[in-house]
Amino acid sequence: MSTNKVAVLATLAIKPEAAEHFVASMCEVRAKVLANEAGCERYDIAQGPTPGTYRIFELYESAEAFAQHNQMAYVAEAAIMLSMALAGAPTIELHDVIS
């Protein structure tokens, strides 16, 4: 049994010198996502288990809502910031939500 919901788990390694800017920028992105995207039910940023590692948890009501999220201008701007802040390739997992 599954729902139409899509969960996203991104794991990001951030350069130490970029960490403060990354956190501030992603908090701004979070606010924009939650204010502008009715299809996004959750967008949380967490410190990962090791220094410099962060996790972003996202929950969308549907694949369409997630696709719409990826078309937002502030997401494109965040991708540019991330390209400069990343210490390595990110891991992004998409999951179908069961319940």
Steps between C-alpha positions, in 0.01 A plus 500: 500500500629845421381857477572742218739689727869535422768529769843640421812451712804699394836455671747781437865540597572873529839669496583635849545855372158488332299347786368820655386641164352161404289480816376860468418454130321171552292645783389771256418236239302303758291806584428563130410136435257482791344839414460442127457127440172356621612156380800496735400360838844501660840656433748457783874560518703303754860469607631162387684249718843636408630858493427672170225258407140616466177325416193646338170318550220588257147363467276575202135410453577362153768455234345799323551719807864390517547574129343843553739563791795437272376770260498778762749786448623485860584130456713585196672775701565255785653253253754765395589567865529126565733448206748731672443369852509123444807308612397199292214354301167510682290192558134553415250222563138500382254277682136408446324552833320194634300662779 
